[in-house]
C-alpha cells in the first residue's frame, strides 16, 4: 500500500531511464495499488514494463463492497495479478479455497496470476515447510492452467524482516515446488527481502526464475538495480 498516482509517476521518471540496457529476455512487471493502475498503464504504453494488480475478486460484479473484478482490471490495461499474497492470507482471511477461485477467475479473464505460497516462522521451526507448501499447491491449483501461471515462493518469516532465506535454501524449496507441478516450465520466483545487494546471488540459483520484490521496489534506482541483476 504505497504511492499515490503522482508518486507513482515520479517513480517512473527515475526508473524507466535505467532500463535502457536491460537484457531483452527479462520481464518487468509493476504490481501497484488499484488507484495507480490506469495512470501507470497509460504512461507505460509502448514500453517494456507491464502492469499488474495486487489482488482481484472471483466474481465479475456483485455485492462485494471494496473488491475489484477481472473486467475492472482489464479496462485499466492490467495483464497480471498477484493472488494469495501472504499479507492477504495473514490479515484478510484469504484461504487456499478463495485463492483457487481467484486464480481461475484471473485466467478466465486472460490475466496471468502470480500465485504466492510460503510458510510462517512457526511452521518452519516445526519442520512443516514442505507439508505447508505442498498443501497450498494441492488446494490452490485445482482446475488451474499451469501454462498461464507464475508462482512466487515467499517465506513469510523473511518478508520485511531483513531475515533472508539463504539462496541455496530458497533454491531447494523452489525445486520442490517445481517437482509438484504438471508443467515444470512454470516461472517460479523468490520473494522475501530481495534487495540490490543480494539479488545477484539469489538469481544465480538454477531453480529461481525471478524475484517478487517488496520494499526494495519503492525507489526507481533500487528496483532498477534488481531488474538489472548480474
MIDOSE-1310 file (N, C-alpha, C; in nm, 2 decimals, decimal comma, always signed):
residues 230
xxxx	+0,09/-0,12/+0,00/+0,00/+0,00/+0,00/+0,09/+0,12/+0,00; +0,15/+0,15/-0,12/+0,24/+0,26/-0,13/+0,21/+0,34/-0,26; +0,23/+0,47/-0,26/+0,23/+0,56/-0,37/+0,10/+0,60/-0,42; +0,08/+0,74/-0,42/-0,04/+0,80/-0,49/-0,01/+0,79/-0,63
xxxx	-0,10/+0,84/-0,72/-0,08/+0,85/-0,86/+0,04/+0,94/-0,89; +0,05/+1,05/-0,83/+0,16/+1,15/-0,85/+0,29/+1,08/-0,81; +0,29/+1,01/-0,70/+0,42/+0,95/-0,66/+0,46/+0,83/-0,75; +0,36/+0,76/-0,80/+0,39/+0,65/-0,90/+0,45/+0,71/-1,03
xxxx	+0,40/+0,82/-1,07/+0,46/+0,88/-1,20/+0,60/+0,93/-1,17; +0,62/+0,99/-1,05/+0,76/+1,03/-1,02/+0,85/+0,91/-1,02; +0,80/+0,80/-0,97/+0,88/+0,67/-0,97/+0,92/+0,64/-1,11; +0,83/+0,64/-1,20/+0,86/+0,61/-1,34/+0,97/+0,69/-1,40
xxxx	+0,97/+0,82/-1,37/+1,07/+0,91/-1,42/+1,21/+0,87/-1,38; +1,22/+0,82/-1,26/+1,35/+0,77/-1,21/+1,39/+0,63/-1,26; +1,28/+0,55/-1,28/+1,30/+0,41/-1,31/+1,33/+0,38/-1,45; +1,24/+0,43/-1,54/+1,25/+0,39/-1,68/+1,38/+0,42/-1,75
xxxx	+1,45/+0,53/-1,73/+1,57/+0,56/-1,80/+1,68/+0,45/-1,76; +1,67/+0,39/-1,65/+1,77/+0,29/-1,60/+1,75/+0,15/-1,66; +1,65/+0,14/-1,75/+1,62/+0,01/-1,81/+1,67/+0,00/-1,96; +1,74/+0,11/-2,00/+1,79/+0,11/-2,14/+1,88/+0,00/-2,18
xxxx	+1,96/-0,05/-2,09/+2,05/-0,16/-2,12/+2,01/-0,30/-2,06; +1,88/-0,30/-2,01/+1,83/-0,43/-1,95/+1,82/-0,53/-2,06; +1,87/-0,66/-2,03/+1,85/-0,76/-2,14/+1,71/-0,78/-2,18; +1,69/-0,81/-2,31/+1,56/-0,81/-2,37/+1,47/-0,93/-2,31
xxxx	+1,54/-1,03/-2,26/+1,47/-1,15/-2,22/+1,41/-1,14/-2,07; +1,43/-1,02/-2,01/+1,37/-1,00/-1,88/+1,24/-0,94/-1,88; +1,14/-1,00/-1,81/+1,01/-0,94/-1,80/+1,00/-0,86/-1,67; +0,95/-0,73/-1,69/+0,94/-0,64/-1,58/+0,79/-0,61/-1,56
xxxx	+0,74/-0,63/-1,44/+0,60/-0,61/-1,41/+0,59/-0,52/-1,28; +0,52/-0,42/-1,29/+0,49/-0,34/-1,17/+0,35/-0,37/-1,12; +0,34/-0,43/-1,00/+0,21/-0,47/-0,94/+0,17/-0,36/-0,84; +0,09/-0,27/-0,87/+0,06/-0,15/-0,80/-0,08/-0,14/-0,74
xxxx	-0,10/-0,05/-0,65/-0,24/-0,03/-0,59/-0,34/+0,00/-0,70; -0,46/-0,04/-0,68/-0,57/-0,02/-0,78/-0,57/+0,13/-0,83; -0,56/+0,22/-0,74/-0,58/+0,36/-0,78/-0,47/+0,41/-0,88; -0,36/+0,34/-0,89/-0,25/+0,39/-0,98/-0,25/+0,32/-1,11
xxxx	-0,33/+0,21/-1,12/-0,31/+0,12/-1,24/-0,34/+0,19/-1,37; -0,44/+0,27/-1,38/-0,47/+0,34/-1,51/-0,36/+0,44/-1,55; -0,31/+0,52/-1,45/-0,21/+0,61/-1,48/-0,08/+0,54/-1,52; -0,05/+0,43/-1,46/+0,07/+0,36/-1,49/+0,06/+0,30/-1,63
xxxx	-0,06/+0,24/-1,66/-0,08/+0,18/-1,79/-0,06/+0,28/-1,90; -0,12/+0,40/-1,89/-0,11/+0,50/-1,99/+0,03/+0,54/-2,01; +0,11/+0,56/-1,90/+0,24/+0,61/-1,91/+0,35/+0,50/-1,95; +0,31/+0,38/-1,94/+0,40/+0,27/-1,98/+0,36/+0,21/-2,11
xxxx	+0,26/+0,26/-2,18/+0,22/+0,21/-2,31/+0,33/+0,22/-2,41; +0,36/+0,10/-2,47/+0,47/+0,10/-2,57/+0,61/+0,08/-2,50; +0,62/+0,07/-2,37/+0,74/+0,04/-2,30/+0,75/-0,11/-2,27; +0,86/-0,15/-2,22/+0,88/-0,29/-2,19/+0,82/-0,33/-2,06
xxxx	+0,78/-0,23/-1,98/+0,73/-0,26/-1,84/+0,58/-0,29/-1,85; +0,53/-0,40/-1,79/+0,39/-0,43/-1,79/+0,34/-0,41/-1,65; +0,20/-0,40/-1,64/+0,14/-0,36/-1,52/+0,05/-0,48/-1,46; +0,06/-0,50/-1,33/-0,02/-0,60/-1,26/-0,09/-0,54/-1,14
xxxx	-0,20/-0,61/-1,10/-0,27/-0,57/-0,98/-0,23/-0,65/-0,86; -0,26/-0,61/-0,74/-0,22/-0,68/-0,62/-0,32/-0,79/-0,57; -0,44/-0,79/-0,63/-0,55/-0,88/-0,59/-0,67/-0,86/-0,69; -0,76/-0,96/-0,69/-0,89/-0,94/-0,76/-0,99/-1,04/-0,70
xxxx	-1,12/-1,01/-0,72/-1,23/-1,09/-0,67/-1,26/-1,20/-0,78; -1,32/-1,31/-0,74/-1,36/-1,41/-0,83/-1,48/-1,39/-0,91; -1,57/-1,30/-0,86/-1,69/-1,27/-0,94/-1,67/-1,14/-1,03; -1,75/-1,13/-1,13/-1,73/-1,02/-1,23/-1,80/-0,89/-1,17
xxxx	-1,90/-0,91/-1,09/-1,97/-0,80/-1,03/-2,05/-0,85/-0,91; -2,11/-0,76/-0,83/-2,20/-0,81/-0,73/-2,18/-0,73/-0,60; -2,25/-0,78/-0,49/-2,25/-0,72/-0,36/-2,12/-0,75/-0,28; -2,01/-0,70/-0,33/-1,88/-0,73/-0,27/-1,81/-0,60/-0,25
xxxx	-1,86/-0,52/-0,16/-1,81/-0,38/-0,14/-1,66/-0,38/-0,11; -1,59/-0,30/-0,18/-1,44/-0,29/-0,16/-1,36/-0,38/-0,25; -1,42/-0,47/-0,32/-1,35/-0,56/-0,41/-1,34/-0,51/-0,55; -1,25/-0,57/-0,63/-1,22/-0,53/-0,77/-1,23/-0,65/-0,85
xxxx	-1,30/-0,65/-0,97/-1,32/-0,76/-1,05/-1,22/-0,77/-1,17; -1,22/-0,88/-1,24/-1,14/-0,90/-1,36/-1,17/-0,80/-1,46; -1,30/-0,78/-1,50/-1,33/-0,68/-1,61/-1,28/-0,54/-1,57; -1,29/-0,51/-1,44/-1,24/-0,37/-1,40/-1,09/-0,36/-1,42
xxxx	-1,02/-0,47/-1,39/-0,87/-0,47/-1,41/-0,84/-0,46/-1,56; -0,90/-0,54/-1,64/-0,87/-0,54/-1,78/-0,89/-0,40/-1,84; -0,99/-0,33/-1,80/-1,01/-0,20/-1,85/-0,89/-0,10/-1,83; -0,82/-0,13/-1,72/-0,70/-0,04/-1,69/-0,58/-0,08/-1,76
xxxx	-0,58/-0,19/-1,84/-0,46/-0,23/-1,91/-0,38/-0,33/-1,84; -0,43/-0,39/-1,73/-0,35/-0,48/-1,65/-0,34/-0,62/-1,72; -0,23/-0,69/-1,70/-0,22/-0,82/-1,76/-0,18/-0,93/-1,66; -0,14/-0,88/-1,54/-0,10/-0,98/-1,43/-0,18/-0,94/-1,31
xxxx	-0,19/-1,04/-1,22/-0,25/-1,01/-1,09/-0,19/-1,10/-0,98; -0,15/-1,05/-0,87/-0,09/-1,12/-0,76/-0,21/-1,19/-0,68; -0,20/-1,32/-0,65/-0,31/-1,39/-0,58/-0,25/-1,46/-0,46; -0,32/-1,45/-0,35/-0,28/-1,52/-0,23/-0,15/-1,47/-0,16
xxxx	-0,12/-1,34/-0,18/+0,00/-1,29/-0,11/-0,01/-1,32/+0,04; +0,10/-1,34/+0,11/+0,10/-1,38/+0,25/+0,02/-1,28/+0,33; +0,03/-1,15/+0,29/-0,04/-1,05/+0,37/-0,19/-1,06/+0,36; -0,24/-1,10/+0,24/-0,38/-1,12/+0,22/-0,43/-1,24/+0,30
xxxx	-0,34/-1,34/+0,31/-0,37/-1,46/+0,39/-0,37/-1,43/+0,54; -0,27/-1,35/+0,58/-0,25/-1,33/+0,72/-0,35/-1,23/+0,78; -0,38/-1,12/+0,71/-0,45/-1,01/+0,76/-0,60/-1,01/+0,71; -0,63/-1,07/+0,60/-0,76/-1,05/+0,54/-0,83/-1,18/+0,51
xxxx	-0,79/-1,29/+0,58/-0,87/-1,41/+0,58/-0,87/-1,49/+0,45; -0,77/-1,47/+0,36/-0,76/-1,54/+0,24/-0,73/-1,69/+0,28; -0,79/-1,78/+0,21/-0,77/-1,93/+0,23/-0,73/-1,99/+0,10; -0,69/-2,12/+0,10/-0,65/-2,19/-0,02/-0,77/-2,20/-0,11
xxxx	-0,89/-2,21/-0,05/-1,01/-2,22/-0,14/-1,04/-2,09/-0,21; -1,03/-1,97/-0,14/-1,05/-1,85/-0,21/-0,94/-1,81/-0,31; -0,82/-1,85/-0,27/-0,71/-1,84/-0,37/-0,74/-1,91/-0,50; -0,79/-2,03/-0,49/-0,82/-2,11/-0,60/-0,92/-2,04/-0,69
xxxx	-1,03/-1,99/-0,63/-1,13/-1,92/-0,70/-1,08/-1,80/-0,77; -0,99/-1,72/-0,71/-0,93/-1,60/-0,77/-0,84/-1,64/-0,89; -0,76/-1,75/-0,87/-0,67/-1,79/-0,98/-0,75/-1,83/-1,10; -0,86/-1,90/-1,08/-0,94/-1,94/-1,20/-1,01/-1,82/-1,26
xxxx	-1,06/-1,73/-1,18/-1,12/-1,61/-1,24/-1,02/-1,53/-1,32; -0,90/-1,51/-1,26/-0,80/-1,44/-1,34/-0,77/-1,50/-1,47; -0,76/-1,63/-1,48/-0,73/-1,70/-1,61/-0,85/-1,69/-1,70; -0,97/-1,69/-1,65/-1,09/-1,67/-1,73/-1,09/-1,54/-1,80
xxxx	-1,03/-1,44/-1,74/-1,02/-1,31/-1,80/-0,89/-1,28/-1,87; -0,82/-1,39/-1,90/-0,69/-1,37/-1,97/-0,58/-1,29/-1,89; -0,60/-1,29/-1,76/-0,49/-1,24/-1,68/-0,40/-1,35/-1,63; -0,27/-1,32/-1,62/-0,18/-1,42/-1,57/-0,16/-1,40/-1,42
xxxx	-0,21/-1,50/-1,34/-0,20/-1,48/-1,20/-0,06/-1,52/-1,15; -0,02/-1,45/-1,04/+0,11/-1,48/-0,97/+0,07/-1,53/-0,84; +0,07/-1,66/-0,82/+0,03/-1,73/-0,70/+0,14/-1,73/-0,60; +0,11/-1,68/-0,48/+0,21/-1,68/-0,37/+0,19/-1,79/-0,28
xxxx	+0,30/-1,86/-0,24/+0,29/-1,97/-0,14/+0,41/-1,95/-0,05; +0,40/-2,00/+0,07/+0,51/-1,99/+0,17/+0,47/-2,02/+0,31; +0,57/-2,04/+0,40/+0,54/-2,09/+0,53/+0,58/-1,97/+0,63; +0,52/-1,98/+0,75/+0,55/-1,89/+0,86/+0,67/-1,93/+0,93
xxxx	+0,72/-1,85/+1,02/+0,83/-1,88/+1,11/+0,80/-2,00/+1,20; +0,68/-2,00/+1,25/+0,63/-2,11/+1,34/+0,63/-2,24/+1,26; +0,58/-2,24/+1,14/+0,57/-2,36/+1,06/+0,71/-2,41/+1,02; +0,80/-2,31/+0,99/+0,94/-2,35/+0,95/+1,01/-2,42/+1,07
xxxx	+0,99/-2,35/+1,19/+1,06/-2,41/+1,31/+1,01/-2,55/+1,35; +0,88/-2,57/+1,30/+0,82/-2,71/+1,33/+0,85/-2,80/+1,22; +0,94/-2,77/+1,13/+0,98/-2,85/+1,01/+0,86/-2,89/+0,93; +0,77/-2,79/+0,91/+0,65/-2,81/+0,83/+0,65/-2,75/+0,69
xxxx	+0,77/-2,69/+0,65/+0,77/-2,61/+0,53/+0,72/-2,69/+0,41; +0,77/-2,81/+0,39/+0,73/-2,89/+0,27/+0,58/-2,92/+0,28; +0,53/-2,96/+0,39/+0,39/-3,00/+0,40/+0,30/-2,88/+0,38; +0,34/-2,76/+0,43/+0,25/-2,64/+0,42/+0,25/-2,60/+0,27
xxxx	+0,36/-2,60/+0,20/+0,36/-2,56/+0,07/+0,30/-2,66/-0,03; +0,32/-2,79/+0,00/+0,25/-2,89/-0,08/+0,10/-2,87/-0,07; +0,05/-2,85/+0,05/-0,09/-2,83/+0,07/-0,14/-2,71/+0,00; -0,07/-2,60/+0,01/-0,11/-2,47/-0,07/-0,12/-2,50/-0,22
xxxx	-0,02/-2,57/-0,27/-0,02/-2,60/-0,41/-0,14/-2,70/-0,45; -0,16/-2,80/-0,37/-0,26/-2,90/-0,40/-0,40/-2,84/-0,40; -0,43/-2,75/-0,30/-0,56/-2,69/-0,29/-0,57/-2,57/-0,39; -0,47/-2,50/-0,40/-0,47/-2,38/-0,48/-0,48/-2,40/-0,63
xxxx	-0,42/-2,51/-0,68/-0,41/-2,53/-0,82/-0,51/-2,62/-0,89; -0,62/-2,65/-0,81/-0,72/-2,74/-0,87/-0,79/-2,66/-0,99; -0,79/-2,72/-1,10/-0,85/-2,66/-1,22/-0,78/-2,54/-1,28; -0,66/-2,52/-1,24/-0,58/-2,40/-1,29/-0,49/-2,45/-1,40
xxxx	-0,48/-2,36/-1,51/-0,40/-2,39/-1,62/-0,26/-2,35/-1,59; -0,17/-2,45/-1,58/-0,03/-2,42/-1,54/+0,05/-2,36/-1,65; +0,00/-2,36/-1,77/+0,07/-2,29/-1,88/+0,05/-2,14/-1,88; -0,04/-2,09/-1,79/-0,06/-1,95/-1,78/-0,06/-1,91/-1,63
xxxx	+0,06/-1,93/-1,58/+0,07/-1,91/-1,43/+0,22/-1,88/-1,40; +0,23/-1,79/-1,29/+0,36/-1,76/-1,23/+0,34/-1,80/-1,08; +0,44/-1,86/-1,02/+0,44/-1,89/-0,88/+0,55/-1,81/-0,81; +0,52/-1,76/-0,69/+0,62/-1,69/-0,61/+0,63/-1,76/-0,48
xxxx	+0,75/-1,81/-0,44/+0,78/-1,86/-0,31/+0,82/-1,75/-0,22; +0,73/-1,72/-0,12/+0,77/-1,61/-0,02/+0,76/-1,67/+0,12; +0,88/-1,71/+0,17/+0,88/-1,75/+0,31/+0,84/-1,63/+0,40; +0,73/-1,64/+0,47/+0,67/-1,53/+0,54/+0,76/-1,47/+0,64
xxxx	+0,85/-1,56/+0,70/+0,94/-1,51/+0,80/+1,05/-1,43/+0,75; +1,06/-1,42/+0,61/+1,17/-1,34/+0,55/+1,12/-1,22/+0,48; +0,99/-1,19/+0,50/+0,93/-1,07/+0,43/+0,94/-0,95/+0,53; +1,02/-0,85/+0,48/+1,03/-0,72/+0,56/+1,10/-0,74/+0,69
xxxx	+1,15/-0,85/+0,72/+1,22/-0,87/+0,85/+1,37/-0,85/+0,84; +1,42/-0,85/+0,71/+1,56/-0,84/+0,69/+1,63/-0,98/+0,71; +1,55/-1,08/+0,75/+1,59/-1,22/+0,77/+1,58/-1,29/+0,64; +1,68/-1,30/+0,56/+1,67/-1,35/+0,42/+1,68/-1,50/+0,43
xxxx	+1,60/-1,57/+0,35/+1,61/-1,71/+0,33/+1,74/-1,73/+0,25; +1,83/-1,82/+0,30/+1,96/-1,85/+0,23/+1,92/-1,89/+0,08; +2,00/-1,84/-0,01/+1,97/-1,86/-0,15/+1,97/-2,00/-0,19; +2,05/-2,08/-0,13/+2,05/-2,23/-0,16/+1,93/-2,30/-0,10
xxxx	+1,88/-2,25/+0,01/+1,75/-2,30/+0,07/+1,63/-2,26/-0,02; +1,63/-2,13/-0,06/+1,52/-2,09/-0,15/+1,52/-2,17/-0,28; +1,64/-2,20/-0,33/+1,65/-2,28/-0,45/+1,60/-2,42/-0,42; +1,63/-2,48/-0,31/+1,58/-2,61/-0,27/+1,43/-2,61/-0,27
xxxx	+1,37/-2,52/-0,20/+1,22/-2,52/-0,19/+1,15/-2,49/-0,32; +1,21/-2,41/-0,40/+1,16/-2,38/-0,54/+1,17/-2,51/-0,62; +1,28/-2,58/-0,61/+1,29/-2,71/-0,68/+1,18/-2,80/-0,63; +1,15/-2,80/-0,51/+1,04/-2,89/-0,45/+0,90/-2,85/-0,51
xxxx	+0,88/-2,72/-0,52/+0,76/-2,67/-0,58/+0,75/-2,71/-0,73; +0,86/-2,70/-0,80/+0,86/-2,74/-0,94/+0,83/-2,89/-0,96; +0,88/-2,97/-0,87/+0,86/-3,11/-0,88/+0,71/-3,15/-0,86; +0,63/-3,06/-0,80/+0,49/-3,09/-0,78/+0,40/-3,04/-0,89
xxxx	+0,46/-2,98/-0,99/+0,38/-2,92/-1,10/+0,37/-3,01/-1,21; +0,26/-3,00/-1,29/+0,25/-3,08/-1,41/+0,32/-3,01/-1,52; +0,35/-2,88/-1,51/+0,43/-2,81/-1,61/+0,56/-2,76/-1,54; +0,67/-2,83/-1,56/+0,79/-2,79/-1,49/+0,85/-2,65/-1,54
xxxx	+0,79/-2,60/-1,65/+0,85/-2,47/-1,70/+0,78/-2,35/-1,65; +0,69/-2,37/-1,55/+0,63/-2,25/-1,49/+0,74/-2,16/-1,43; +0,72/-2,03/-1,45/+0,81/-1,93/-1,39/+0,79/-1,93/-1,24; +0,90/-1,96/-1,16/+0,89/-1,96/-1,02/+0,99/-1,85/-0,96
xxxx	+0,93/-1,76/-0,89/+1,01/-1,65/-0,83/+1,03/-1,67/-0,68; +1,14/-1,60/-0,63/+1,16/-1,60/-0,49/+1,12/-1,46/-0,44; +1,05/-1,45/-0,33/+1,02/-1,32/-0,27/+1,04/-1,33/-0,12; +1,11/-1,23/-0,07/+1,14/-1,22/+0,08/+1,27/-1,15/+0,10
xxxx	+1,26/-1,02/+0,12/+1,37/-0,93/+0,15/+1,47/-0,94/+0,03; +1,42/-0,94/-0,09/+1,51/-0,93/-0,21/+1,56/-0,78/-0,22; +1,69/-0,76/-0,22/+1,75/-0,63/-0,23/+1,85/-0,62/-0,33; +1,89/-0,49/-0,37/+2,00/-0,48/-0,46/+2,13/-0,55/-0,43
xxxx	+2,16/-0,56/-0,30/+2,28/-0,63/-0,26/+2,28/-0,78/-0,24; +2,16/-0,84/-0,26/+2,16/-0,99/-0,26/+2,09/-1,05/-0,38; +2,04/-0,96/-0,47/+1,97/-1,02/-0,59/+2,06/-1,10/-0,68; +2,19/-1,06/-0,69/+2,28/-1,14/-0,79/+2,29/-1,28/-0,74
xxxx	+2,31/-1,30/-0,61/+2,33/-1,43/-0,55/+2,20/-1,51/-0,56; +2,09/-1,45/-0,54/+1,96/-1,52/-0,55/+1,94/-1,57/-0,69; +1,96/-1,48/-0,79/+1,93/-1,51/-0,93/+2,03/-1,60/-0,99; +2,14/-1,63/-0,92/+2,24/-1,72/-0,97/+2,19/-1,87/-0,95
xxxx	+2,09/-1,88/-0,86/+2,04/-2,02/-0,83/+1,97/-2,08/-0,95; +1,99/-2,20/-0,98/+1,94/-2,26/-1,11/+1,78/-2,27/-1,11; +1,72/-2,29/-0,99/+1,57/-2,31/-0,99/+1,50/-2,18/-0,99; +1,56/-2,07/-0,96/+1,50/-1,94/-0,93/+1,49/-1,86/-1,06
xxxx	+1,37/-1,84/-1,11/+1,35/-1,77/-1,24/+1,33/-1,62/-1,23; +1,30/-1,57/-1,11/+1,27/-1,43/-1,10/+1,26/-1,39/-0,95; +1,22/-1,26/-0,93/+1,20/-1,21/-0,79/+1,07/-1,14/-0,78; +1,00/-1,16/-0,67/+0,89/-1,09/-0,63/+0,94/-0,99/-0,52
xxxx	+0,94/-0,86/-0,56/+1,02/-0,76/-0,48/+0,92/-0,67/-0,40; +0,94/-0,66/-0,27/+0,85/-0,57/-0,19/+0,91/-0,43/-0,17; +0,96/-0,41/-0,05/+1,01/-0,27/-0,01/+1,12/-0,22/-0,10; +1,20/-0,31/-0,15/+1,32/-0,26/-0,23/+1,27/-0,22/-0,37
xxxx	+1,14/-0,23/-0,40/+1,10/-0,18/-0,53/+1,04/-0,04/-0,53; +1,05/+0,02/-0,41/+0,98/+0,15/-0,39/+1,07/+0,27/-0,44; +1,20/+0,25/-0,47/+1,28/+0,36/-0,53/+1,32/+0,31/-0,67; +1,32/+0,40/-0,76/+1,35/+0,37/-0,90/+1,48/+0,31/-0,92
xxxx	+1,58/+0,37/-0,85/+1,72/+0,32/-0,87/+1,74/+0,19/-0,81; +1,68/+0,17/-0,69/+1,69/+0,04/-0,62/+1,63/-0,07/-0,70; +1,51/-0,05/-0,75/+1,44/-0,16/-0,82/+1,51/-0,18/-0,96; +1,56/-0,08/-1,02/+1,63/-0,09/-1,15/+1,76/-0,18/-1,13
xxxx	+1,82/-0,16/-1,01/+1,94/-0,25/-0,99/+1,90/-0,39/-0,97; +1,78/-0,42/-0,92/+1,73/-0,56/-0,90/+1,70/-0,61/-1,04; +1,63/-0,53/-1,12/+1,59/-0,57/-1,26/+1,72/-0,60/-1,34; +1,82/-0,53/-1,32/+1,95/-0,54/-1,39/+2,05/-0,63/-1,32
xx	+2,00/-0,73/-1,25/+2,09/-0,82/-1,17/+2,20/-0,87/-1,27; +2,31/-0,90/-1,21/+2,42/-0,96/-1,29/+2,43/-1,11/-1,27
